[in-house]
Amino acid sequence: MAKMIGAIEVDIETCKGCSLCVEACPTDVIALADEVNGKGYNYAYMANPDACNGCTNCALVCPDSCITVYRKKVEMA
């Protein structure tokens, strides 16, 4: 039996903190950082990385295409 695990990478300088990805994530992986980027926006980051399944919802809704999703199939014992 296999399980998909995922991870996202956010270009924090491009992210405008619109939070569309936060709303689109079905496993509550993404949050907005308390810190701001060079443009003054609270950027998105993986607040709960262990829950990411690599579904790509976040990347699909991102209006600035600043999210890259990585997926890996892991065999379960």
PyMOL Python script that loads the backbone (N, CA, C, O; Angstrom):
from pymol import cmd

cmd.read_pdbstr("""\
ATOM      1  N   MET A   1       0.842  -1.182   0.000  1.00  0.00           N
ATOM      2  CA  MET A   1       0.000   0.000   0.000  1.00  0.00           C
ATOM      3  C   MET A   1       0.888   1.246   0.000  1.00  0.00           C
ATOM      4  O   MET A   1       1.885   1.303   0.719  1.00  0.00           O
ATOM      5  N   ALA A   2       0.526   2.229  -0.798  1.00  0.00           N
ATOM      6  CA  ALA A   2       1.324   3.449  -0.910  1.00  0.00           C
ATOM      7  C   ALA A   2       0.541   4.655  -0.400  1.00  0.00           C
ATOM      8  O   ALA A   2      -0.688   4.689  -0.444  1.00  0.00           O
ATOM      9  N   LYS A   3       1.275   5.621   0.074  1.00  0.00           N
ATOM     10  CA  LYS A   3       0.698   6.872   0.563  1.00  0.00           C
ATOM     11  C   LYS A   3       1.443   8.017  -0.101  1.00  0.00           C
ATOM     12  O   LYS A   3       2.660   7.952  -0.273  1.00  0.00           O
ATOM     13  N   MET A   4       0.716   9.072  -0.477  1.00  0.00           N
ATOM     14  CA  MET A   4       1.353  10.252  -1.052  1.00  0.00           C
ATOM     15  C   MET A   4       1.680  11.228   0.075  1.00  0.00           C
ATOM     16  O   MET A   4       0.834  11.551   0.909  1.00  0.00           O
ATOM     17  N   ILE A   5       2.918  11.683   0.078  1.00  0.00           N
ATOM     18  CA  ILE A   5       3.285  12.749   0.999  1.00  0.00           C
ATOM     19  C   ILE A   5       3.728  13.929   0.147  1.00  0.00           C
ATOM     20  O   ILE A   5       4.209  13.757  -0.973  1.00  0.00           O
ATOM     21  N   GLY A   6       3.564  15.104   0.681  1.00  0.00           N
ATOM     22  CA  GLY A   6       3.875  16.280  -0.107  1.00  0.00           C
ATOM     23  C   GLY A   6       4.594  17.337   0.687  1.00  0.00           C
ATOM     24  O   GLY A   6       4.758  17.241   1.903  1.00  0.00           O
ATOM     25  N   ALA A   7       5.013  18.339  -0.033  1.00  0.00           N
ATOM     26  CA  ALA A   7       5.638  19.511   0.563  1.00  0.00           C
ATOM     27  C   ALA A   7       5.446  20.659  -0.408  1.00  0.00           C
ATOM     28  O   ALA A   7       5.346  20.454  -1.618  1.00  0.00           O
ATOM     29  N   ILE A   8       5.395  21.867   0.130  1.00  0.00           N
ATOM     30  CA  ILE A   8       5.299  23.031  -0.738  1.00  0.00           C
ATOM     31  C   ILE A   8       6.488  23.950  -0.491  1.00  0.00           C
ATOM     32  O   ILE A   8       7.073  23.974   0.591  1.00  0.00           O
ATOM     33  N   GLU A   9       6.816  24.691  -1.515  1.00  0.00           N
ATOM     34  CA  GLU A   9       7.844  25.722  -1.411  1.00  0.00           C
ATOM     35  C   GLU A   9       7.200  27.022  -1.876  1.00  0.00           C
ATOM     36  O   GLU A   9       6.672  27.096  -2.985  1.00  0.00           O
ATOM     37  N   VAL A  10       7.244  28.037  -1.033  1.00  0.00           N
ATOM     38  CA  VAL A  10       6.640  29.322  -1.346  1.00  0.00           C
ATOM     39  C   VAL A  10       7.738  30.341  -1.626  1.00  0.00           C
ATOM     40  O   VAL A  10       8.675  30.485  -0.840  1.00  0.00           O
ATOM     41  N   ASP A  11       7.621  31.041  -2.737  1.00  0.00           N
ATOM     42  CA  ASP A  11       8.530  32.148  -3.027  1.00  0.00           C
ATOM     43  C   ASP A  11       8.040  33.307  -2.161  1.00  0.00           C
ATOM     44  O   ASP A  11       7.118  34.026  -2.547  1.00  0.00           O
ATOM     45  N   ILE A  12       8.647  33.485  -1.008  1.00  0.00           N
ATOM     46  CA  ILE A  12       8.113  34.427  -0.020  1.00  0.00           C
ATOM     47  C   ILE A  12       8.193  35.880  -0.481  1.00  0.00           C
ATOM     48  O   ILE A  12       7.422  36.713  -0.004  1.00  0.00           O
ATOM     49  N   GLU A  13       9.093  36.201  -1.382  1.00  0.00           N
ATOM     50  CA  GLU A  13       9.173  37.581  -1.866  1.00  0.00           C
ATOM     51  C   GLU A  13       8.086  37.889  -2.894  1.00  0.00           C
ATOM     52  O   GLU A  13       7.745  39.054  -3.094  1.00  0.00           O
ATOM     53  N   THR A  14       7.539  36.870  -3.545  1.00  0.00           N
ATOM     54  CA  THR A  14       6.470  37.062  -4.517  1.00  0.00           C
ATOM     55  C   THR A  14       5.093  36.988  -3.863  1.00  0.00           C
ATOM     56  O   THR A  14       4.136  37.579  -4.364  1.00  0.00           O
ATOM     57  N   CYS A  15       4.990  36.277  -2.763  1.00  0.00           N
ATOM     58  CA  CYS A  15       3.709  36.062  -2.077  1.00  0.00           C
ATOM     59  C   CYS A  15       3.155  37.377  -1.539  1.00  0.00           C
ATOM     60  O   CYS A  15       3.866  38.139  -0.884  1.00  0.00           O
ATOM     61  N   LYS A  16       1.868  37.636  -1.824  1.00  0.00           N
ATOM     62  CA  LYS A  16       1.203  38.849  -1.361  1.00  0.00           C
ATOM     63  C   LYS A  16       0.312  38.599  -0.146  1.00  0.00           C
ATOM     64  O   LYS A  16      -0.378  39.510   0.311  1.00  0.00           O
ATOM     65  N   GLY A  17       0.319  37.382   0.377  1.00  0.00           N
ATOM     66  CA  GLY A  17      -0.455  37.087   1.573  1.00  0.00           C
ATOM     67  C   GLY A  17      -1.948  37.145   1.364  1.00  0.00           C
ATOM     68  O   GLY A  17      -2.676  37.526   2.281  1.00  0.00           O
ATOM     69  N   CYS A  18      -2.432  36.780   0.189  1.00  0.00           N
ATOM     70  CA  CYS A  18      -3.866  36.855  -0.105  1.00  0.00           C
ATOM     71  C   CYS A  18      -4.665  35.792   0.646  1.00  0.00           C
ATOM     72  O   CYS A  18      -5.880  35.926   0.793  1.00  0.00           O
ATOM     73  N   SER A  19      -4.004  34.745   1.120  1.00  0.00           N
ATOM     74  CA  SER A  19      -4.556  33.620   1.887  1.00  0.00           C
ATOM     75  C   SER A  19      -5.500  32.712   1.109  1.00  0.00           C
ATOM     76  O   SER A  19      -6.213  31.912   1.715  1.00  0.00           O
ATOM     77  N   LEU A  20      -5.523  32.814  -0.209  1.00  0.00           N
ATOM     78  CA  LEU A  20      -6.328  31.875  -0.997  1.00  0.00           C
ATOM     79  C   LEU A  20      -5.829  30.446  -0.802  1.00  0.00           C
ATOM     80  O   LEU A  20      -6.626  29.510  -0.747  1.00  0.00           O
ATOM     81  N   CYS A  21      -4.522  30.280  -0.699  1.00  0.00           N
ATOM     82  CA  CYS A  21      -3.955  28.942  -0.498  1.00  0.00           C
ATOM     83  C   CYS A  21      -4.334  28.379   0.874  1.00  0.00           C
ATOM     84  O   CYS A  21      -4.556  27.176   1.019  1.00  0.00           O
ATOM     85  N   VAL A  22      -4.406  29.247   1.866  1.00  0.00           N
ATOM     86  CA  VAL A  22      -4.784  28.814   3.217  1.00  0.00           C
ATOM     87  C   VAL A  22      -6.196  28.239   3.179  1.00  0.00           C
ATOM     88  O   VAL A  22      -6.460  27.189   3.763  1.00  0.00           O
ATOM     89  N   GLU A  23      -7.097  28.927   2.492  1.00  0.00           N
ATOM     90  CA  GLU A  23      -8.486  28.482   2.396  1.00  0.00           C
ATOM     91  C   GLU A  23      -8.624  27.224   1.540  1.00  0.00           C
ATOM     92  O   GLU A  23      -9.488  26.389   1.809  1.00  0.00           O
ATOM     93  N   ALA A  24      -7.787  27.077   0.516  1.00  0.00           N
ATOM     94  CA  ALA A  24      -7.891  25.948  -0.405  1.00  0.00           C
ATOM     95  C   ALA A  24      -7.288  24.661   0.138  1.00  0.00           C
ATOM     96  O   ALA A  24      -7.578  23.583  -0.380  1.00  0.00           O
ATOM     97  N   CYS A  25      -6.460  24.749   1.163  1.00  0.00           N
ATOM     98  CA  CYS A  25      -5.775  23.561   1.677  1.00  0.00           C
ATOM     99  C   CYS A  25      -6.728  22.696   2.508  1.00  0.00           C
ATOM    100  O   CYS A  25      -7.227  23.142   3.541  1.00  0.00           O
ATOM    101  N   PRO A  26      -6.981  21.460   2.060  1.00  0.00           N
ATOM    102  CA  PRO A  26      -7.925  20.604   2.776  1.00  0.00           C
ATOM    103  C   PRO A  26      -7.381  20.011   4.077  1.00  0.00           C
ATOM    104  O   PRO A  26      -8.143  19.480   4.884  1.00  0.00           O
ATOM    105  N   THR A  27      -6.067  20.100   4.279  1.00  0.00           N
ATOM    106  CA  THR A  27      -5.477  19.492   5.481  1.00  0.00           C
ATOM    107  C   THR A  27      -4.865  20.525   6.425  1.00  0.00           C
ATOM    108  O   THR A  27      -4.091  20.164   7.312  1.00  0.00           O
ATOM    109  N   ASP A  28      -5.196  21.780   6.251  1.00  0.00           N
ATOM    110  CA  ASP A  28      -4.727  22.872   7.128  1.00  0.00           C
ATOM    111  C   ASP A  28      -3.205  22.907   7.293  1.00  0.00           C
ATOM    112  O   ASP A  28      -2.691  23.043   8.403  1.00  0.00           O
ATOM    113  N   VAL A  29      -2.511  22.783   6.186  1.00  0.00           N
ATOM    114  CA  VAL A  29      -1.047  22.805   6.197  1.00  0.00           C
ATOM    115  C   VAL A  29      -0.505  24.232   6.210  1.00  0.00           C
ATOM    116  O   VAL A  29       0.514  24.507   6.844  1.00  0.00           O
ATOM    117  N   ILE A  30      -1.182  25.133   5.513  1.00  0.00           N
ATOM    118  CA  ILE A  30      -0.637  26.464   5.230  1.00  0.00           C
ATOM    119  C   ILE A  30      -1.217  27.525   6.169  1.00  0.00           C
ATOM    120  O   ILE A  30      -2.393  27.490   6.531  1.00  0.00           O
ATOM    121  N   ALA A  31      -0.359  28.460   6.546  1.00  0.00           N
ATOM    122  CA  ALA A  31      -0.773  29.619   7.344  1.00  0.00           C
ATOM    123  C   ALA A  31       0.011  30.823   6.843  1.00  0.00           C
ATOM    124  O   ALA A  31       0.967  30.687   6.080  1.00  0.00           O
ATOM    125  N   LEU A  32      -0.408  31.996   7.282  1.00  0.00           N
ATOM    126  CA  LEU A  32       0.343  33.201   6.969  1.00  0.00           C
ATOM    127  C   LEU A  32       1.307  33.484   8.108  1.00  0.00           C
ATOM    128  O   LEU A  32       0.944  33.396   9.281  1.00  0.00           O
ATOM    129  N   ALA A  33       2.530  33.823   7.754  1.00  0.00           N
ATOM    130  CA  ALA A  33       3.581  34.086   8.741  1.00  0.00           C
ATOM    131  C   ALA A  33       3.309  35.389   9.482  1.00  0.00           C
ATOM    132  O   ALA A  33       2.668  36.299   8.955  1.00  0.00           O
ATOM    133  N   ASP A  34       3.802  35.461  10.703  1.00  0.00           N
ATOM    134  CA  ASP A  34       3.739  36.710  11.465  1.00  0.00           C
ATOM    135  C   ASP A  34       4.725  37.730  10.892  1.00  0.00           C
ATOM    136  O   ASP A  34       4.503  38.938  10.977  1.00  0.00           O
ATOM    137  N   GLU A  35       5.815  37.230  10.308  1.00  0.00           N
ATOM    138  CA  GLU A  35       6.824  38.083   9.697  1.00  0.00           C
ATOM    139  C   GLU A  35       6.334  38.560   8.334  1.00  0.00           C
ATOM    140  O   GLU A  35       5.402  37.985   7.771  1.00  0.00           O
ATOM    141  N   VAL A  36       6.956  39.601   7.806  1.00  0.00           N
ATOM    142  CA  VAL A  36       6.603  40.112   6.487  1.00  0.00           C
ATOM    143  C   VAL A  36       7.793  39.981   5.542  1.00  0.00           C
ATOM    144  O   VAL A  36       8.947  39.919   5.964  1.00  0.00           O
ATOM    145  N   ASN A  37       7.470  39.941   4.241  1.00  0.00           N
ATOM    146  CA  ASN A  37       8.528  39.880   3.237  1.00  0.00           C
ATOM    147  C   ASN A  37       9.004  41.293   2.910  1.00  0.00           C
ATOM    148  O   ASN A  37       8.604  42.246   3.579  1.00  0.00           O
ATOM    149  N   GLY A  38       9.839  41.440   1.910  1.00  0.00           N
ATOM    150  CA  GLY A  38      10.408  42.726   1.551  1.00  0.00           C
ATOM    151  C   GLY A  38       9.381  43.750   1.090  1.00  0.00           C
ATOM    152  O   GLY A  38       9.650  44.951   1.107  1.00  0.00           O
ATOM    153  N   LYS A  39       8.209  43.285   0.680  1.00  0.00           N
ATOM    154  CA  LYS A  39       7.151  44.189   0.232  1.00  0.00           C
ATOM    155  C   LYS A  39       6.151  44.504   1.346  1.00  0.00           C
ATOM    156  O   LYS A  39       5.205  45.266   1.143  1.00  0.00           O
ATOM    157  N   GLY A  40       6.366  43.912   2.525  1.00  0.00           N
ATOM    158  CA  GLY A  40       5.487  44.185   3.658  1.00  0.00           C
ATOM    159  C   GLY A  40       4.295  43.271   3.799  1.00  0.00           C
ATOM    160  O   GLY A  40       3.375  43.574   4.558  1.00  0.00           O
ATOM    161  N   TYR A  41       4.288  42.146   3.080  1.00  0.00           N
ATOM    162  CA  TYR A  41       3.173  41.196   3.146  1.00  0.00           C
ATOM    163  C   TYR A  41       3.504  40.031   4.079  1.00  0.00           C
ATOM    164  O   TYR A  41       4.643  39.567   4.123  1.00  0.00           O
ATOM    165  N   ASN A  42       2.507  39.567   4.818  1.00  0.00           N
ATOM    166  CA  ASN A  42       2.636  38.331   5.587  1.00  0.00           C
ATOM    167  C   ASN A  42       2.523  37.189   4.585  1.00  0.00           C
ATOM    168  O   ASN A  42       1.456  36.973   4.010  1.00  0.00           O
ATOM    169  N   TYR A  43       3.595  36.469   4.376  1.00  0.00           N
ATOM    170  CA  TYR A  43       3.656  35.429   3.355  1.00  0.00           C
ATOM    171  C   TYR A  43       3.160  34.073   3.879  1.00  0.00           C
ATOM    172  O   TYR A  43       3.111  33.837   5.086  1.00  0.00           O
ATOM    173  N   ALA A  44       2.797  33.196   2.947  1.00  0.00           N
ATOM    174  CA  ALA A  44       2.334  31.855   3.283  1.00  0.00           C
ATOM    175  C   ALA A  44       3.527  30.952   3.589  1.00  0.00           C
ATOM    176  O   ALA A  44       4.616  31.130   3.043  1.00  0.00           O
ATOM    177  N   TYR A  45       3.301  29.984   4.469  1.00  0.00           N
ATOM    178  CA  TYR A  45       4.342  28.996   4.785  1.00  0.00           C
ATOM    179  C   TYR A  45       3.668  27.711   5.274  1.00  0.00           C
ATOM    180  O   TYR A  45       2.471  27.693   5.561  1.00  0.00           O
ATOM    181  N   MET A  46       4.458  26.638   5.364  1.00  0.00           N
ATOM    182  CA  MET A  46       3.936  25.348   5.835  1.00  0.00           C
ATOM    183  C   MET A  46       3.920  25.327   7.361  1.00  0.00           C
ATOM    184  O   MET A  46       4.951  25.090   7.990  1.00  0.00           O
ATOM    185  N   ALA A  47       2.780  25.569   7.943  1.00  0.00           N
ATOM    186  CA  ALA A  47       2.649  25.586   9.400  1.00  0.00           C
ATOM    187  C   ALA A  47       2.526  24.171   9.960  1.00  0.00           C
ATOM    188  O   ALA A  47       2.895  23.918  11.107  1.00  0.00           O
ATOM    189  N   ASN A  48       2.004  23.250   9.145  1.00  0.00           N
ATOM    190  CA  ASN A  48       1.786  21.871   9.579  1.00  0.00           C
ATOM    191  C   ASN A  48       2.287  20.925   8.482  1.00  0.00           C
ATOM    192  O   ASN A  48       1.481  20.259   7.833  1.00  0.00           O
ATOM    193  N   PRO A  49       3.605  20.856   8.267  1.00  0.00           N
ATOM    194  CA  PRO A  49       4.141  20.112   7.121  1.00  0.00           C
ATOM    195  C   PRO A  49       3.831  18.621   7.105  1.00  0.00           C
ATOM    196  O   PRO A  49       3.750  18.031   6.027  1.00  0.00           O
ATOM    197  N   ASP A  50       3.658  18.004   8.248  1.00  0.00           N
ATOM    198  CA  ASP A  50       3.382  16.566   8.284  1.00  0.00           C
ATOM    199  C   ASP A  50       2.024  16.207   7.692  1.00  0.00           C
ATOM    200  O   ASP A  50       1.798  15.050   7.337  1.00  0.00           O
ATOM    201  N   ALA A  51       1.120  17.174   7.577  1.00  0.00           N
ATOM    202  CA  ALA A  51      -0.219  16.903   7.058  1.00  0.00           C
ATOM    203  C   ALA A  51      -0.320  17.058   5.544  1.00  0.00           C
ATOM    204  O   ALA A  51      -1.353  16.719   4.967  1.00  0.00           O
ATOM    205  N   CYS A  52       0.717  17.558   4.890  1.00  0.00           N
ATOM    206  CA  CYS A  52       0.662  17.808   3.449  1.00  0.00           C
ATOM    207  C   CYS A  52       0.615  16.504   2.665  1.00  0.00           C
ATOM    208  O   CYS A  52       1.432  15.606   2.868  1.00  0.00           O
ATOM    209  N   ASN A  53      -0.373  16.418   1.753  1.00  0.00           N
ATOM    210  CA  ASN A  53      -0.476  15.232   0.905  1.00  0.00           C
ATOM    211  C   ASN A  53      -0.144  15.538  -0.554  1.00  0.00           C
ATOM    212  O   ASN A  53      -0.257  14.667  -1.416  1.00  0.00           O
ATOM    213  N   GLY A  54       0.266  16.773  -0.828  1.00  0.00           N
ATOM    214  CA  GLY A  54       0.672  17.141  -2.186  1.00  0.00           C
ATOM    215  C   GLY A  54      -0.474  17.286  -3.156  1.00  0.00           C
ATOM    216  O   GLY A  54      -0.296  17.028  -4.346  1.00  0.00           O
ATOM    217  N   CYS A  55      -1.635  17.685  -2.699  1.00  0.00           N
ATOM    218  CA  CYS A  55      -2.828  17.740  -3.551  1.00  0.00           C
ATOM    219  C   CYS A  55      -2.768  18.814  -4.637  1.00  0.00           C
ATOM    220  O   CYS A  55      -3.497  18.711  -5.623  1.00  0.00           O
ATOM    221  N   THR A  56      -1.948  19.817  -4.496  1.00  0.00           N
ATOM    222  CA  THR A  56      -1.733  20.944  -5.409  1.00  0.00           C
ATOM    223  C   THR A  56      -2.832  22.004  -5.391  1.00  0.00           C
ATOM    224  O   THR A  56      -2.780  22.935  -6.195  1.00  0.00           O
ATOM    225  N   ASN A  57      -3.816  21.900  -4.513  1.00  0.00           N
ATOM    226  CA  ASN A  57      -4.868  22.918  -4.453  1.00  0.00           C
ATOM    227  C   ASN A  57      -4.287  24.305  -4.256  1.00  0.00           C
ATOM    228  O   ASN A  57      -4.734  25.261  -4.889  1.00  0.00           O
ATOM    229  N   CYS A  58      -3.295  24.424  -3.386  1.00  0.00           N
ATOM    230  CA  CYS A  58      -2.697  25.724  -3.080  1.00  0.00           C
ATOM    231  C   CYS A  58      -2.066  26.348  -4.314  1.00  0.00           C
ATOM    232  O   CYS A  58      -2.254  27.536  -4.579  1.00  0.00           O
ATOM    233  N   ALA A  59      -1.328  25.562  -5.060  1.00  0.00           N
ATOM    234  CA  ALA A  59      -0.651  26.071  -6.247  1.00  0.00           C
ATOM    235  C   ALA A  59      -1.654  26.460  -7.333  1.00  0.00           C
ATOM    236  O   ALA A  59      -1.431  27.420  -8.071  1.00  0.00           O
ATOM    237  N   LEU A  60      -2.742  25.726  -7.429  1.00  0.00           N
ATOM    238  CA  LEU A  60      -3.747  26.020  -8.453  1.00  0.00           C
ATOM    239  C   LEU A  60      -4.464  27.334  -8.198  1.00  0.00           C
ATOM    240  O   LEU A  60      -4.814  28.029  -9.151  1.00  0.00           O
ATOM    241  N   VAL A  61      -4.694  27.696  -6.942  1.00  0.00           N
ATOM    242  CA  VAL A  61      -5.426  28.925  -6.642  1.00  0.00           C
ATOM    243  C   VAL A  61      -4.527  30.143  -6.480  1.00  0.00           C
ATOM    244  O   VAL A  61      -5.028  31.267  -6.434  1.00  0.00           O
ATOM    245  N   CYS A  62      -3.233  29.955  -6.394  1.00  0.00           N
ATOM    246  CA  CYS A  62      -2.318  31.076  -6.180  1.00  0.00           C
ATOM    247  C   CYS A  62      -2.295  31.993  -7.406  1.00  0.00           C
ATOM    248  O   CYS A  62      -1.877  31.568  -8.483  1.00  0.00           O
ATOM    249  N   PRO A  63      -2.741  33.248  -7.254  1.00  0.00           N
ATOM    250  CA  PRO A  63      -2.797  34.141  -8.413  1.00  0.00           C
ATOM    251  C   PRO A  63      -1.428  34.582  -8.923  1.00  0.00           C
ATOM    252  O   PRO A  63      -1.314  35.053 -10.054  1.00  0.00           O
ATOM    253  N   ASP A  64      -0.410  34.437  -8.116  1.00  0.00           N
ATOM    254  CA  ASP A  64       0.937  34.859  -8.522  1.00  0.00           C
ATOM    255  C   ASP A  64       1.875  33.696  -8.795  1.00  0.00           C
ATOM    256  O   ASP A  64       3.068  33.905  -9.019  1.00  0.00           O
ATOM    257  N   SER A  65       1.359  32.484  -8.780  1.00  0.00           N
ATOM    258  CA  SER A  65       2.148  31.278  -9.072  1.00  0.00           C
ATOM    259  C   SER A  65       3.430  31.211  -8.258  1.00  0.00           C
ATOM    260  O   SER A  65       4.495  30.913  -8.798  1.00  0.00           O
ATOM    261  N   CYS A  66       3.334  31.484  -6.979  1.00  0.00           N
ATOM    262  CA  CYS A  66       4.541  31.482  -6.144  1.00  0.00           C
ATOM    263  C   CYS A  66       4.653  30.223  -5.281  1.00  0.00           C
ATOM    264  O   CYS A  66       5.497  30.161  -4.388  1.00  0.00           O
ATOM    265  N   ILE A  67       3.800  29.211  -5.542  1.00  0.00           N
ATOM    266  CA  ILE A  67       3.857  27.966  -4.775  1.00  0.00           C
ATOM    267  C   ILE A  67       4.236  26.814  -5.695  1.00  0.00           C
ATOM    268  O   ILE A  67       3.625  26.611  -6.744  1.00  0.00           O
ATOM    269  N   THR A  68       5.249  26.068  -5.288  1.00  0.00           N
ATOM    270  CA  THR A  68       5.648  24.847  -5.983  1.00  0.00           C
ATOM    271  C   THR A  68       5.332  23.680  -5.057  1.00  0.00           C
ATOM    272  O   THR A  68       5.645  23.719  -3.867  1.00  0.00           O
ATOM    273  N   VAL A  69       4.712  22.646  -5.605  1.00  0.00           N
ATOM    274  CA  VAL A  69       4.319  21.474  -4.817  1.00  0.00           C
ATOM    275  C   VAL A  69       5.193  20.289  -5.204  1.00  0.00           C
ATOM    276  O   VAL A  69       5.427  20.035  -6.385  1.00  0.00           O
ATOM    277  N   TYR A  70       5.661  19.585  -4.217  1.00  0.00           N
ATOM    278  CA  TYR A  70       6.439  18.360  -4.426  1.00  0.00           C
ATOM    279  C   TYR A  70       5.665  17.201  -3.842  1.00  0.00           C
ATOM    280  O   TYR A  70       5.102  17.306  -2.752  1.00  0.00           O
ATOM    281  N   ARG A  71       5.635  16.081  -4.574  1.00  0.00           N
ATOM    282  CA  ARG A  71       4.942  14.887  -4.096  1.00  0.00           C
ATOM    283  C   ARG A  71       5.849  13.677  -4.200  1.00  0.00           C
ATOM    284  O   ARG A  71       6.692  13.577  -5.091  1.00  0.00           O
ATOM    285  N   LYS A  72       5.652  12.767  -3.269  1.00  0.00           N
ATOM    286  CA  LYS A  72       6.441  11.542  -3.252  1.00  0.00           C
ATOM    287  C   LYS A  72       5.552  10.400  -2.784  1.00  0.00           C
ATOM    288  O   LYS A  72       4.798  10.548  -1.823  1.00  0.00           O
ATOM    289  N   LYS A  73       5.639   9.277  -3.453  1.00  0.00           N
ATOM    290  CA  LYS A  73       4.871   8.099  -3.063  1.00  0.00           C
ATOM    291  C   LYS A  73       5.735   7.282  -2.094  1.00  0.00           C
ATOM    292  O   LYS A  73       6.883   6.959  -2.396  1.00  0.00           O
ATOM    293  N   VAL A  74       5.182   6.961  -0.956  1.00  0.00           N
ATOM    294  CA  VAL A  74       5.884   6.208   0.066  1.00  0.00           C
ATOM    295  C   VAL A  74       5.140   4.893   0.290  1.00  0.00           C
ATOM    296  O   VAL A  74       3.928   4.876   0.504  1.00  0.00           O
ATOM    297  N   GLU A  75       5.877   3.814   0.237  1.00  0.00           N
ATOM    298  CA  GLU A  75       5.269   2.498   0.480  1.00  0.00           C
ATOM    299  C   GLU A  75       5.065   2.311   1.977  1.00  0.00           C
ATOM    300  O   GLU A  75       5.981   2.511   2.775  1.00  0.00           O
ATOM    301  N   MET A  76       3.862   1.928   2.335  1.00  0.00           N
ATOM    302  CA  MET A  76       3.519   1.696   3.747  1.00  0.00           C
ATOM    303  C   MET A  76       3.648   0.207   4.033  1.00  0.00           C
ATOM    304  O   MET A  76       3.328  -0.628   3.186  1.00  0.00           O
ATOM    305  N   ALA A  77       4.115  -0.116   5.220  1.00  0.00           N
ATOM    306  CA  ALA A  77       4.288  -1.533   5.596  1.00  0.00           C
ATOM    307  C   ALA A  77       2.975  -2.160   5.993  1.00  0.00           C
ATOM    308  O   ALA A  77       2.934  -3.341   6.337  1.00  0.00           O
TER     309      ALA A  77
END
""", "prot")
cmd.dss("prot")
cmd.show_as("cartoon", "prot")
cmd.util.cbc("prot")
cmd.orient("prot")
